[in-house]
Amino acid sequence: MPIVEEIHKLPPEVAKTLRTTTLKTIMNPEWMRSAKCPVCLCVDLDGQVGWTADGIEKLVPVTEGEYGPRVAIWRILNLLDKHEIKATFFATGWWAENYPETIKEMHKRGHELANHSYGHIDPGLQKREEEEQSLRRTNKIIQELTGQVPLGFRAPSGEYSSSTIRLLQEVGIVYDSTCSADDIPYWWVIDGKAINLLEIPFTWILDDAPHSMFSFYPLYPLMKSPTDLYDLWTSEFDGLYNYGRCCVLTVHPEFVGRPNRIMMLERFIQHVKSFKDAPFVKMIDLFRHWQQRYPPGKE
């Protein structure tokens, strides 16, 4: 599609500048707990719908998603307990609805539950009312299971529609983790004014999916070995630590929960813990720090 046509699909306030942030980053941000590089460990709970949202509904690939709630999530929870880490779980409403005991267990162990829409469908493929229904339905399911309304969001497939940002505000989301314009949090800007929606940046470098999916997905032609992935993640963390930024690591149970990869994840955790000023924090705690230290428009 020509770029001009693509721009017209964006919200007018974004299309006008193709910019989501203020003009310049904060070079030396102040973090909580005297940290130099806080680390957010995020787990995206897609389950089977992560393997059907693109129209492929073959049983064998779908069982890859089923491995997540059946096997992998318990390994992840036990690993987090072992290292006394609290994580943020971005749950699709479908996972929460079909595996409620896992959601209750995450909440019981002190982890944060955030919204990953309902069926892992690209919001750009939904009508506005469908996207809104997916957001509200997921919020409702998680609230009924945990007693708490999710305050964070990550877009399924890493994509927005022209309505996403407005809808997030309408349903009470206060932070998003989908975009990549910085490596520290930043407030979304609309009509030149910062709004109360914080972006905690995501990067594909620190996501296991593009490095772990099978070769029949043409976008992911090769799987990296756990050693390759460990080297990539630790070098990226080391760079973020050097510059005093934040590190947002994203994993999926069906990938990282495999035996060799869960062992690799533990190696990465041990590497991070060797730095005394790189604490693991939940995303909601990072949001609350940023809101207090750098409120919208006061960066």
C-alpha positions as CSV (number, residue, x, y, z in Angstrom):
1,M,0.0,0.0,0.0
2,P,1.4,3.5,-0.8
3,I,2.6,5.4,2.2
4,V,0.2,8.2,1.6
5,E,-2.8,5.8,1.8
6,E,-1.3,4.2,4.9
7,I,-1.0,7.6,6.6
8,H,-4.7,8.3,6.0
9,K,-5.6,5.2,8.0
10,L,-3.9,6.6,11.1
11,P,-5.7,8.9,13.6
12,P,-5.4,12.5,12.3
13,E,-3.4,13.6,15.3
14,V,-0.8,10.9,14.5
15,A,-0.9,11.2,10.7
16,K,-0.1,14.9,11.0
17,T,3.4,14.2,12.4
18,L,3.9,10.4,12.5
19,R,5.2,11.1,16.0
20,T,4.1,9.6,19.3
21,T,6.6,11.2,21.6
22,T,8.0,14.6,22.7
23,L,11.0,15.8,20.7
24,K,13.8,14.6,22.8
25,T,14.5,11.7,25.2
26,I,15.5,12.1,28.9
27,M,19.1,11.4,28.7
28,N,19.7,10.5,32.4
29,P,16.4,9.4,33.9
30,E,16.0,8.9,37.7
31,W,14.8,5.4,38.6
32,M,13.2,4.0,41.7
33,R,15.2,2.3,44.4
34,S,18.5,3.9,43.2
35,A,18.4,1.6,40.2
36,K,20.5,2.2,37.1
37,C,18.5,-0.1,34.8
38,P,15.2,-1.5,36.0
39,V,14.1,-4.8,34.3
40,C,10.5,-5.7,33.5
41,L,10.0,-9.4,32.7
42,C,6.8,-9.7,30.7
43,V,4.9,-12.9,29.8
44,D,2.4,-12.8,26.9
45,L,-0.3,-15.3,27.5
46,D,-1.6,-16.1,24.0
47,G,-2.4,-19.8,24.3
48,Q,-4.0,-21.5,21.3
49,V,-5.4,-18.3,19.8
50,G,-1.9,-17.1,19.2
51,W,-1.8,-19.8,16.5
52,T,-5.2,-19.2,15.0
53,A,-5.6,-15.4,14.8
54,D,-3.9,-15.2,11.4
55,G,-6.4,-17.6,9.8
56,I,-4.4,-20.8,10.2
57,E,-6.5,-23.3,12.1
58,K,-4.6,-26.5,11.9
59,L,-4.7,-28.7,15.0
60,V,-0.9,-29.5,15.1
61,P,0.2,-25.9,15.2
62,V,-2.5,-25.1,17.7
63,T,-1.0,-27.7,20.1
64,E,2.1,-25.5,20.3
65,G,-0.1,-22.9,21.9
66,E,-1.6,-25.5,24.2
67,Y,1.8,-26.3,25.6
68,G,1.8,-22.9,27.3
69,P,-1.0,-23.4,29.8
70,R,-0.5,-27.1,30.1
71,V,3.2,-27.3,30.8
72,A,5.2,-24.1,30.4
73,I,3.4,-21.6,32.6
74,W,4.1,-23.7,35.7
75,R,7.8,-23.8,35.0
76,I,7.8,-20.1,34.5
77,L,6.0,-19.4,37.8
78,N,8.3,-21.7,39.7
79,L,11.3,-20.1,38.2
80,L,10.1,-16.6,39.2
81,D,9.4,-17.9,42.7
82,K,12.9,-19.3,42.9
83,H,14.4,-16.0,42.1
84,E,11.9,-13.9,44.0
85,I,10.8,-12.0,40.8
86,K,7.4,-10.4,40.3
87,A,6.5,-10.2,36.6
88,T,3.8,-8.7,34.4
89,F,1.5,-11.1,32.5
90,F,-0.3,-9.8,29.5
91,A,-3.2,-12.2,29.2
92,T,-5.6,-12.6,26.3
93,G,-9.1,-12.8,27.5
94,W,-9.4,-16.2,25.8
95,W,-6.5,-17.7,27.9
96,A,-8.0,-16.2,31.1
97,E,-11.4,-17.5,30.3
98,N,-10.2,-21.0,29.5
99,Y,-7.5,-21.4,32.1
100,P,-8.8,-19.4,35.0
101,E,-6.7,-21.4,37.6
102,T,-3.5,-20.1,36.0
103,I,-4.7,-16.5,36.3
104,K,-5.7,-17.0,39.9
105,E,-2.3,-18.5,40.6
106,M,-0.4,-15.6,39.0
107,H,-2.4,-13.2,41.1
108,K,-1.9,-15.3,44.3
109,R,1.9,-15.2,43.8
110,G,1.9,-11.4,43.5
111,H,2.3,-10.9,39.8
112,E,0.5,-8.2,37.7
113,L,-2.2,-9.1,35.2
114,A,-2.5,-6.8,32.2
115,N,-4.7,-6.8,29.1
116,H,-3.7,-8.4,25.8
117,S,-7.1,-8.1,24.1
118,Y,-9.4,-11.1,23.8
119,G,-8.5,-13.3,20.9
120,H,-5.1,-12.1,19.8
121,I,-6.5,-10.5,16.7
122,D,-4.7,-7.6,15.0
123,P,-6.7,-4.6,16.1
124,G,-6.3,-3.2,12.6
125,L,-8.5,-6.0,11.3
126,Q,-11.3,-5.2,13.7
127,K,-14.1,-2.7,13.6
128,R,-14.0,-0.1,16.4
129,E,-16.8,-1.8,18.3
130,E,-15.1,-5.2,18.0
131,E,-11.8,-3.8,19.3
132,E,-13.6,-2.1,22.2
133,Q,-15.5,-5.3,23.1
134,S,-12.3,-7.3,23.1
135,L,-10.7,-4.8,25.5
136,R,-13.7,-4.6,27.9
137,R,-14.4,-8.3,27.8
138,T,-10.8,-9.1,28.8
139,N,-10.8,-6.5,31.6
140,K,-14.0,-8.0,32.9
141,I,-12.7,-11.6,32.9
142,I,-9.4,-10.7,34.6
143,Q,-11.2,-8.5,37.2
144,E,-13.6,-11.3,38.1
145,L,-10.7,-13.7,38.6
146,T,-8.4,-11.4,40.5
147,G,-10.5,-8.6,41.9
148,Q,-8.4,-6.0,40.1
149,V,-9.0,-4.2,36.8
150,P,-6.0,-4.4,34.4
151,L,-4.2,-1.1,34.0
152,G,-1.7,-2.1,31.3
153,F,-2.0,-3.2,27.7
154,R,0.0,-4.8,25.0
155,A,-1.5,-5.0,21.5
156,P,-1.9,-8.5,20.0
157,S,0.5,-9.0,17.0
158,G,2.1,-5.7,18.0
159,E,-0.3,-3.6,15.9
160,Y,-2.8,-0.8,16.5
161,S,-5.9,0.3,14.7
162,S,-6.8,4.0,14.2
163,S,-9.0,3.7,17.3
164,T,-6.6,2.0,19.7
165,I,-5.2,4.9,21.7
166,R,-8.5,6.5,22.2
167,L,-10.0,3.2,23.3
168,L,-7.3,2.5,25.8
169,Q,-8.1,5.8,27.5
170,E,-11.8,5.1,27.5
171,V,-11.5,1.6,29.1
172,G,-9.1,2.9,31.9
173,I,-5.7,1.7,30.6
174,V,-2.9,3.9,31.9
175,Y,0.1,2.4,30.2
176,D,0.9,0.5,27.0
177,S,3.8,-1.6,26.0
178,T,3.7,-2.0,22.2
179,C,5.7,0.8,20.6
180,S,9.4,1.3,20.3
181,A,10.2,5.1,20.0
182,D,12.6,5.1,23.0
183,D,14.2,2.7,25.6
184,I,12.7,4.5,28.6
185,P,9.0,5.3,29.2
186,Y,7.4,8.3,27.5
187,W,4.0,9.9,27.5
188,W,1.8,9.8,24.4
189,V,1.3,13.2,22.7
190,I,-1.9,14.2,21.0
191,D,-2.3,17.6,19.4
192,G,1.0,18.6,20.9
193,K,-0.1,17.8,24.5
194,A,1.0,14.8,26.6
195,I,-1.9,12.7,27.7
196,N,-2.2,10.3,30.6
197,L,-1.1,7.2,28.7
198,L,2.4,6.1,29.3
199,E,4.4,4.0,26.7
200,I,6.8,1.5,28.3
201,P,8.7,0.6,25.2
202,F,8.8,-2.9,23.7
203,T,11.4,-4.2,21.3
204,W,11.5,-7.3,19.1
205,I,15.1,-7.8,20.1
206,L,14.0,-8.7,23.6
207,D,11.0,-10.8,22.5
208,D,11.4,-14.6,22.1
209,A,8.8,-15.1,19.4
210,P,10.7,-13.9,16.3
211,H,13.7,-16.0,17.4
212,S,11.8,-19.1,18.3
213,M,8.9,-19.8,15.9
214,F,8.9,-22.6,13.4
215,S,10.1,-22.2,9.8
216,F,6.7,-22.7,8.3
217,Y,6.0,-19.1,9.4
218,P,7.8,-17.2,6.6
219,L,8.4,-14.1,8.8
220,Y,10.5,-16.3,11.1
221,P,12.6,-18.5,8.8
222,L,15.2,-19.7,11.4
223,M,15.1,-20.6,15.1
224,K,17.9,-19.4,17.2
225,S,19.6,-21.7,19.6
226,P,19.2,-20.9,23.3
227,T,22.9,-19.9,23.4
228,D,22.3,-17.5,20.5
229,L,19.3,-16.0,22.3
230,Y,21.1,-15.7,25.6
231,D,24.0,-13.9,23.9
232,L,21.5,-11.5,22.2
233,W,19.6,-10.8,25.3
234,T,22.6,-10.3,27.6
235,S,24.3,-8.0,25.2
236,E,21.2,-5.9,24.8
237,F,20.7,-5.8,28.6
238,D,24.4,-4.8,29.0
239,G,23.9,-1.9,26.5
240,L,20.8,-0.7,28.2
241,Y,22.5,-0.9,31.6
242,N,25.5,1.1,30.2
243,Y,23.2,3.9,29.1
244,G,21.0,3.8,32.2
245,R,17.8,2.8,30.4
246,C,15.2,0.2,31.2
247,C,15.0,-3.4,30.0
248,V,11.7,-4.9,28.9
249,L,12.0,-8.6,28.2
250,T,9.0,-10.4,26.6
251,V,8.5,-14.1,26.6
252,H,5.8,-16.5,25.6
253,P,5.2,-19.7,27.6
254,E,5.0,-22.0,24.5
255,F,8.5,-20.8,23.5
256,V,10.5,-20.0,26.6
257,G,8.9,-22.8,28.6
258,R,10.6,-25.5,26.6
259,P,13.3,-27.3,28.7
260,N,16.4,-25.8,27.1
261,R,14.9,-22.3,26.9
262,I,13.7,-22.1,30.4
263,M,17.2,-23.0,31.5
264,M,18.5,-20.2,29.2
265,L,16.0,-17.8,30.8
266,E,17.4,-18.7,34.2
267,R,20.9,-17.9,33.0
268,F,19.7,-14.5,31.8
269,I,18.1,-13.8,35.2
270,Q,21.3,-14.8,36.9
271,H,23.2,-12.4,34.7
272,V,20.9,-9.5,35.5
273,K,21.0,-10.3,39.2
274,S,24.8,-10.0,39.2
275,F,24.2,-6.2,38.8
276,K,23.0,-4.9,42.1
277,D,21.3,-1.8,40.6
278,A,19.2,-3.7,38.0
279,P,16.1,-4.7,40.0
280,F,13.2,-6.7,38.4
281,V,10.0,-4.6,38.7
282,K,6.4,-5.0,37.6
283,M,5.3,-2.6,34.9
284,I,2.7,-1.0,37.0
285,D,5.4,-0.1,39.5
286,L,7.5,1.4,36.8
287,F,4.4,3.4,35.6
288,R,3.7,4.7,39.2
289,H,7.3,5.8,39.5
290,W,7.3,7.6,36.2
291,Q,3.9,9.2,36.9
292,Q,5.3,10.7,40.1
293,R,8.8,11.6,38.9
294,Y,7.9,12.7,35.4
295,P,4.2,13.5,35.2
296,P,2.7,14.2,31.7
297,G,4.0,17.4,30.2
298,K,6.7,17.8,33.0
299,E,9.5,15.7,31.5
